[in-house]
């Protein structure tokens, strides 16, 4: 199981993730698209990096908005894989 990060480690890594917020031991971002089709196309692009990392985000879709939530459920908070996947997601347009 991945090791929980300290609050200082979380804040340090969060500095390098534009548009992401840290809330209740979770990393969050909401992306807005032109329409539902573009939102789903974006979600489909998340499959490869999540599978490669073996670490999967929680995803909420509401028409043209996609909310991505990262946390390590079995560790009970944020771990390095959460930040690694967040960085990969940030590279997806």
C-alpha positions, 0 to 999 in steps of 0.5 A: 500500500502507498504511504500517506503523504504529510501535509507539508508534502501535499502542499509542496506537490500541490504548488505544481498542479495548476487548477487542482485543489486539495480538499478533505484529503482529496485532489479535485479538478473540474474541467468544462467542455463544449458539450457532452461528447467532448466531455466523454472524449476527455474521460476516455483519454483518462483510461490509459494513464490510470491503467498504466499507473494502476491508480484510478480516479473517481469521475463525476460527469454532468453534461459538459463538466467532468469532475475528477477526484483523486485519493488513495482509498485504502490508505485513507488519504493522499499518496504519491500515486494521486499526484502522479496521476494528477500530473498525467491528467493535467497533460491531457487536453 
